[in-house]
Amino acid sequence: MAKKTISAVNVKGKRVLMRVDFNVPQDETGAITDDARIRKALPTIQHILKNGGRLILMSHLGRPKGEDREADKAWTLAPAAIRLGELLGQPVLMAPDCVGAEVENMVANMQDGQCCLLENVRFHAAEQIKDKKAKDDPALKESKQSFAQQLAALADIYVNDAFGTCHRDNASMLTVPQMMAGKPRVVGFLVEKELKYLGEALNMPKRPFVAILGGKKVSDKIGVIEALLGKCDTVLIGGAMQYTFMLASGKKVGNSLVEADKVEEAKQLMKLGGDRLKLPIDVVAAKDLKEGTATQVLEGDIPDDLQGLDIGPKTVAEYKKIIDAAQTVAWNGPMGVFEIKPFDVGTMAIAQSLAEATGRGAITVIGGGDSASAVGQAGLEDKMTHVSTGGGASLEFMEGKPFKAVEVLDEA
């Protein structure tokens, strides 16, 4: 999926509309608690500004309904504009909206090397109208296309540097570049890096190739597990979804989080995977999910009054042995409830094993979301080959689903 990048386009004096992912976490006052998503967009932003582009940034933030601006105002991108200005060392203009006459005037008066941030695109319900619904409803289709056309009219060049939303058919991700056919439509450096590392890891892996999958639900990862069993030498399972596999194996799972309606799918996956699909040998269980609670390490059945909350020490040792022999490792999903001690032990041990694998020359790719958070919590982000910015996007990429928002862009 080789796409033309922003470095191949002359941006001087041009209006550049760039989709970023500034969906940053905030506290109750609206203050940004982690600016990583802003910082990761900096290389593309700085390249455009340095080369004389007039940069127009657009993003979503949170889950506004797009119906009542007063109710949605808590999701303003103004704090992101302030933080970006601090990181750039220059003011970032904050638009009052993302479309409309005021925005058009602001953009028309921009100078080379200036940057503005449009207000939250989700303040307009049309941003999230799905193409499938729009296809069957002319009014919805018109609403989405009209909104996208107003955004598209702002610029001469379109840049996608928001990997975290590349799997969505939102107006700013897909309809806008469709409307800008004939103009340059390229990826930024962040998306370029994501496509390179995820693509190479999945399609041209150095072997042995090991995938580690955790998280809460088997249902979220059935397609991913099937896809990876066709590519990997070994797939390691952890997280709460391991208890659905335990149930499928005829074991008791106590009060553990489980998807009883997915037992048959789990059985099919175990049959499909055979020796390549590895399940935990032991688990760490407790009565209560709280810090410092008494725990038990169990093999086999989990008593009715306990719940499994992490992989056990024998599983950690076995998984470490497999990771130590791997040349490519892709990880998506924690091994336990890592946010609460002592149920972080399994996840932190896996993170450390991947850091050691990177140190000896293996390719290690972290699939965003909670896995990326865990690696950050462990202080090991710079010890991985690549940490993805897209949780859901990287998961769909691993499954092999097409990204229309990327396919519409110019080929390299």
C-alpha positions as CSV (number, residue, x, y, z in Angstrom):
1,M,0.0,0.0,0.0
2,A,2.6,2.5,-1.1
3,K,1.2,6.0,-1.1
4,K,2.6,9.3,-2.2
5,T,3.8,11.3,0.8
6,I,3.7,15.0,1.6
7,S,7.5,15.2,0.9
8,A,6.7,14.7,-2.8
9,V,4.5,17.8,-3.1
10,N,5.5,21.4,-3.4
11,V,3.5,23.2,-0.6
12,K,4.8,26.7,-0.9
13,G,2.0,29.2,-1.0
14,K,-0.5,26.4,-1.1
15,R,-3.4,25.8,1.3
16,V,-2.9,22.3,2.8
17,L,-5.8,20.6,4.5
18,M,-4.5,18.0,6.9
19,R,-6.5,15.5,8.9
20,V,-4.8,14.8,12.2
21,D,-5.8,12.8,15.3
22,F,-5.9,15.3,18.1
23,N,-8.3,13.1,20.1
24,V,-6.2,13.7,23.3
25,P,-7.2,12.7,26.8
26,Q,-8.3,15.6,29.1
27,D,-9.1,16.0,32.8
28,E,-12.4,17.4,34.1
29,T,-11.2,21.0,33.6
30,G,-10.4,20.3,29.9
31,A,-6.6,20.3,30.4
32,I,-4.7,17.9,28.2
33,T,-3.2,15.1,30.2
34,D,-1.2,13.4,27.4
35,D,-0.1,15.3,24.3
36,A,1.4,12.3,22.5
37,R,-1.0,12.4,19.6
38,I,-0.1,16.1,19.0
39,R,3.6,15.5,19.2
40,K,3.5,12.6,16.8
41,A,1.9,14.8,14.1
42,L,4.7,17.4,14.5
43,P,7.1,16.1,11.8
44,T,4.5,16.5,9.1
45,I,3.2,19.8,10.5
46,Q,6.7,21.3,10.7
47,H,7.6,20.1,7.2
48,I,4.7,21.9,5.7
49,L,5.2,25.1,7.7
50,K,9.0,25.1,7.0
51,N,8.3,24.8,3.3
52,G,5.9,27.7,3.2
53,G,2.6,25.9,3.2
54,R,-0.6,27.4,4.7
55,L,-1.6,24.7,7.0
56,I,-5.3,24.0,7.9
57,L,-5.6,21.2,10.5
58,M,-8.8,19.3,11.2
59,S,-9.6,16.6,13.8
60,H,-12.3,15.2,16.0
61,L,-12.2,15.1,19.8
62,G,-14.4,13.0,22.0
63,R,-18.0,12.0,21.2
64,P,-20.0,15.2,20.7
65,K,-23.5,14.5,19.2
66,G,-23.2,17.2,16.6
67,E,-26.7,18.5,17.3
68,D,-26.3,21.1,20.1
69,R,-23.2,23.3,20.1
70,E,-23.7,24.5,23.6
71,A,-23.9,20.9,24.9
72,D,-20.9,19.9,22.8
73,K,-18.6,22.8,23.7
74,A,-16.7,20.7,26.3
75,W,-15.2,19.0,23.3
76,T,-13.6,22.1,21.8
77,L,-10.2,21.7,20.2
78,A,-9.0,25.1,21.6
79,P,-6.7,23.4,24.2
80,A,-5.1,21.4,21.4
81,A,-4.4,24.6,19.5
82,I,-2.8,26.2,22.5
83,R,-0.6,23.1,23.1
84,L,0.4,22.8,19.4
85,G,1.4,26.5,19.5
86,E,3.6,25.8,22.5
87,L,5.3,22.9,20.7
88,L,5.8,24.8,17.5
89,G,6.9,28.0,19.1
90,Q,4.5,30.0,17.1
91,P,0.8,30.9,17.4
92,V,-1.8,28.5,16.0
93,L,-5.0,30.2,14.8
94,M,-8.2,28.7,16.3
95,A,-11.1,28.7,13.9
96,P,-14.6,29.3,15.3
97,D,-16.0,26.3,13.3
98,C,-14.7,23.9,10.6
99,V,-16.9,25.3,7.8
100,G,-18.7,28.5,7.1
101,A,-18.0,32.1,6.0
102,E,-15.8,33.0,9.1
103,V,-13.6,29.9,8.4
104,E,-13.3,30.7,4.7
105,N,-12.2,34.3,5.5
106,M,-9.7,33.1,8.1
107,V,-8.2,30.7,5.6
108,A,-8.2,33.3,2.8
109,N,-6.1,35.6,4.9
110,M,-3.5,33.1,6.0
111,Q,0.1,33.7,5.1
112,D,2.8,31.2,4.1
113,G,4.1,29.3,7.1
114,Q,0.9,30.0,9.2
115,C,-1.1,27.3,10.8
116,C,-4.8,27.1,11.9
117,L,-6.8,24.4,13.6
118,L,-10.4,24.0,12.6
119,E,-13.0,23.4,15.4
120,N,-14.0,19.8,16.1
121,V,-15.4,18.2,12.9
122,R,-17.8,16.2,15.0
123,F,-19.6,19.3,16.0
124,H,-21.4,18.6,12.7
125,A,-23.4,15.4,12.6
126,A,-22.6,15.0,8.9
127,E,-19.0,14.0,9.8
128,Q,-20.0,10.6,11.1
129,I,-22.8,9.7,8.6
130,K,-21.8,6.2,7.3
131,D,-21.6,5.7,3.6
132,K,-23.9,2.6,3.9
133,K,-26.7,4.7,5.5
134,A,-26.1,7.6,3.1
135,K,-26.4,5.2,0.1
136,D,-30.0,4.4,1.1
137,D,-31.0,7.9,2.2
138,P,-30.6,10.8,-0.3
139,A,-31.0,13.4,2.5
140,L,-28.1,11.9,4.5
141,K,-26.0,11.6,1.4
142,E,-26.5,15.3,0.5
143,S,-25.8,16.3,4.1
144,K,-22.5,14.5,4.2
145,Q,-21.4,15.5,0.7
146,S,-22.3,19.2,1.3
147,F,-20.2,19.2,4.5
148,A,-17.3,17.5,2.8
149,Q,-17.4,19.9,-0.1
150,Q,-17.1,22.9,2.2
151,L,-14.0,21.4,3.8
152,A,-12.6,20.4,0.4
153,A,-13.0,23.9,-1.0
154,L,-10.7,25.3,1.7
155,A,-7.5,23.8,0.2
156,D,-5.3,22.9,-2.7
157,I,-3.7,19.8,-1.1
158,Y,-5.1,17.0,1.2
159,V,-3.0,15.2,3.7
160,N,-4.0,12.2,5.8
161,D,-1.9,11.9,8.9
162,A,-4.6,10.4,11.2
163,F,-3.9,6.7,11.2
164,G,-6.2,6.2,14.3
165,T,-9.2,7.0,12.1
166,C,-8.1,5.5,8.8
167,H,-10.6,2.6,9.2
168,R,-13.6,5.0,9.3
169,D,-15.6,6.4,6.4
170,N,-16.0,9.8,8.1
171,A,-16.5,12.8,5.9
172,S,-13.1,14.3,6.8
173,M,-11.3,11.0,6.2
174,L,-12.9,9.7,3.0
175,T,-15.5,12.1,1.4
176,V,-13.2,15.1,1.5
177,P,-10.4,13.5,-0.5
178,Q,-13.0,12.0,-2.9
179,M,-14.2,15.6,-3.4
180,M,-10.6,16.7,-4.1
181,A,-9.9,14.4,-7.0
182,G,-7.4,16.0,-9.3
183,K,-5.6,17.8,-6.5
184,P,-2.7,16.2,-4.6
185,R,-4.0,13.7,-1.9
186,V,-1.2,12.3,0.1
187,V,-0.2,10.7,3.4
188,G,1.8,12.4,6.2
189,F,4.9,11.0,7.8
190,L,3.0,9.4,10.6
191,V,0.7,7.4,8.4
192,E,3.6,6.6,6.1
193,K,5.4,5.0,9.1
194,E,2.3,3.1,10.2
195,L,1.8,1.6,6.8
196,K,5.5,0.7,6.5
197,Y,5.9,-1.0,9.8
198,L,2.5,-2.7,10.1
199,G,2.6,-3.7,6.4
200,E,6.1,-5.2,6.6
201,A,5.5,-6.9,9.9
202,L,2.4,-8.6,8.6
203,N,3.2,-9.2,5.0
204,M,7.0,-9.6,4.9
205,P,7.8,-10.8,8.4
206,K,11.2,-12.2,9.5
207,R,10.5,-15.6,11.0
208,P,9.6,-16.9,13.4
209,F,6.7,-14.5,13.5
210,V,4.8,-14.4,16.7
211,A,1.5,-12.5,17.4
212,I,0.3,-11.7,21.0
213,L,-3.4,-11.0,21.4
214,G,-5.1,-9.9,24.6
215,G,-7.9,-7.6,25.7
216,K,-11.4,-8.3,26.9
217,K,-13.4,-9.9,24.1
218,V,-12.9,-12.8,21.7
219,S,-15.7,-11.2,19.6
220,D,-13.4,-8.2,18.9
221,K,-10.6,-10.4,17.6
222,I,-12.1,-13.4,15.9
223,G,-11.3,-12.1,12.4
224,V,-7.8,-11.0,13.6
225,I,-7.0,-14.4,15.1
226,E,-8.1,-16.2,12.0
227,A,-6.0,-13.9,9.8
228,L,-2.9,-14.2,12.0
229,L,-3.2,-18.0,12.2
230,G,-2.7,-17.9,8.5
231,K,0.5,-15.8,8.7
232,C,2.1,-16.5,12.1
233,D,4.2,-19.3,13.4
234,T,2.7,-18.8,16.9
235,V,-0.3,-16.8,18.3
236,L,-0.2,-16.2,22.0
237,I,-3.5,-15.5,23.8
238,G,-4.0,-13.5,27.0
239,G,-6.3,-11.0,28.6
240,A,-9.9,-11.6,29.6
241,M,-10.7,-13.3,26.3
242,Q,-8.6,-16.3,27.5
243,Y,-11.5,-17.2,29.8
244,T,-13.8,-17.8,26.8
245,F,-11.2,-20.2,25.5
246,M,-11.0,-21.9,28.9
247,L,-14.8,-22.3,28.9
248,A,-14.5,-23.8,25.4
249,S,-11.9,-26.2,26.7
250,G,-14.4,-27.5,29.3
251,K,-12.8,-25.7,32.3
252,K,-14.7,-23.6,34.9
253,V,-14.0,-19.9,34.8
254,G,-15.6,-18.7,38.1
255,N,-16.6,-15.0,38.0
256,S,-14.2,-14.2,35.2
257,L,-15.3,-12.0,32.3
258,V,-16.4,-14.4,29.6
259,E,-18.4,-14.4,26.4
260,A,-20.5,-17.6,26.7
261,D,-22.1,-17.0,23.3
262,K,-18.6,-17.1,21.6
263,V,-17.6,-20.6,22.9
264,E,-18.3,-22.3,19.6
265,E,-16.2,-19.7,17.7
266,A,-13.4,-20.2,20.3
267,K,-13.6,-24.0,19.7
268,Q,-13.2,-23.4,16.0
269,L,-10.2,-21.2,16.5
270,M,-8.5,-23.8,18.7
271,K,-9.2,-26.4,16.0
272,L,-7.9,-24.1,13.3
273,G,-4.8,-23.1,15.2
274,G,-3.7,-26.4,16.6
275,D,-0.2,-26.2,18.1
276,R,0.2,-22.6,16.7
277,L,-2.4,-21.2,19.1
278,K,-1.1,-21.0,22.6
279,L,-3.3,-20.5,25.6
280,P,-2.3,-19.6,29.2
281,I,-1.1,-22.4,31.4
282,D,-2.0,-20.6,34.6
283,V,-3.9,-17.5,35.8
284,V,-3.7,-15.0,38.6
285,A,-7.2,-14.9,40.3
286,A,-8.8,-12.9,43.1
287,K,-12.2,-12.2,44.7
288,D,-12.1,-8.5,44.1
289,L,-10.6,-6.3,41.4
290,K,-8.8,-3.8,43.6
291,E,-5.2,-2.8,44.3
292,G,-3.4,-4.9,46.8
293,T,-6.1,-7.6,47.1
294,A,-5.1,-11.2,47.9
295,T,-4.4,-13.3,44.8
296,Q,-4.1,-17.0,43.9
297,V,-2.2,-18.6,41.0
298,L,-4.3,-21.3,39.5
299,E,-4.0,-24.0,36.9
300,G,-7.2,-25.6,35.6
301,D,-10.6,-24.6,37.0
302,I,-11.2,-21.2,38.6
303,P,-13.5,-21.5,41.7
304,D,-16.9,-19.8,41.6
305,D,-15.9,-17.1,44.0
306,L,-12.8,-16.0,42.1
307,Q,-12.1,-14.3,38.8
308,G,-9.1,-14.5,36.5
309,L,-7.4,-11.1,36.2
310,D,-3.9,-11.8,34.7
311,I,-1.8,-14.5,33.2
312,G,0.3,-16.6,35.7
313,P,4.0,-17.0,36.1
314,K,4.3,-20.3,34.2
315,T,2.5,-18.6,31.2
316,V,4.8,-15.6,31.4
317,A,7.9,-18.0,31.4
318,E,6.5,-20.0,28.4
319,Y,5.5,-16.9,26.4
320,K,8.9,-15.3,27.1
321,K,10.6,-18.4,25.7
322,I,8.6,-18.1,22.5
323,I,9.2,-14.3,22.2
324,D,13.0,-14.9,22.8
325,A,13.1,-17.1,19.7
326,A,11.0,-14.7,17.5
327,Q,12.3,-12.4,14.8
328,T,9.0,-10.5,14.4
329,V,6.5,-9.9,17.1
330,A,3.1,-8.0,16.8
331,W,1.2,-7.3,20.0
332,N,-2.3,-6.0,20.4
333,G,-4.1,-6.2,23.8
334,P,-2.9,-6.5,27.4
335,M,-2.5,-9.8,29.3
336,G,-4.5,-8.7,32.3
337,V,-6.1,-5.7,34.1
338,F,-2.7,-3.9,33.9
339,E,-4.2,-0.6,35.2
340,I,-4.5,-2.1,38.7
341,K,-1.7,-3.7,40.6
342,P,-0.9,-6.6,41.1
343,F,-2.6,-7.5,37.8
344,D,-0.1,-5.6,35.7
345,V,2.6,-8.2,36.2
346,G,1.9,-10.3,33.1
347,T,1.5,-7.3,30.8
348,M,4.7,-5.6,32.1
349,A,6.6,-8.9,31.7
350,I,5.5,-9.2,28.1
351,A,6.5,-5.6,27.4
352,Q,9.9,-6.2,28.9
353,S,10.3,-9.3,26.8
354,L,9.5,-7.4,23.6
355,A,12.0,-4.7,24.6
356,E,14.7,-7.3,25.0
357,A,13.7,-8.8,21.6
358,T,14.1,-5.4,20.0
359,G,17.5,-5.1,21.6
360,R,18.7,-8.3,19.9
361,G,17.4,-7.1,16.5
362,A,13.9,-8.5,16.3
363,I,11.1,-6.4,14.8
364,T,8.5,-5.5,17.5
365,V,5.3,-3.7,16.6
366,I,2.8,-2.6,19.2
367,G,-0.8,-2.2,17.9
368,G,-1.9,0.9,19.7
369,G,-4.6,1.2,22.3
370,D,-4.1,-0.4,25.7
371,S,-0.9,-2.2,24.5
372,A,0.6,1.2,23.7
373,S,-0.5,2.5,27.0
374,A,1.1,-0.4,28.8
375,V,4.4,0.1,27.0
376,G,4.3,3.7,27.9
377,Q,3.5,2.9,31.5
378,A,6.5,0.6,31.5
379,G,8.7,3.3,30.1
380,L,9.6,1.1,27.2
381,E,8.1,3.0,24.2
382,D,11.6,3.8,22.8
383,K,12.6,0.2,23.1
384,M,10.1,-1.0,20.5
385,T,10.5,-0.9,16.7
386,H,7.1,0.8,16.3
387,V,4.3,1.8,18.5
388,S,1.1,2.4,16.5
389,T,-1.1,5.3,17.2
390,G,-4.3,3.4,16.1
391,G,-5.9,0.8,18.4
392,G,-8.9,-0.1,16.3
393,A,-7.2,0.9,13.1
394,S,-4.2,-1.3,13.7
395,L,-6.5,-4.2,14.7
396,E,-8.4,-3.9,11.4
397,F,-5.1,-3.6,9.5
398,M,-3.9,-6.8,11.1
399,E,-7.2,-8.5,10.1
400,G,-6.5,-7.4,6.5
401,K,-9.5,-5.2,6.1
402,P,-9.3,-2.5,3.4
403,F,-8.9,1.1,4.4
404,K,-10.9,3.2,1.9
405,A,-9.6,6.4,3.4
406,V,-6.1,5.3,2.4
407,E,-7.0,3.7,-0.9
408,V,-8.4,6.9,-2.2
409,L,-5.1,8.7,-1.9
410,D,-2.5,9.1,-4.6
411,E,-0.2,6.2,-5.4
412,A,3.5,6.6,-4.9
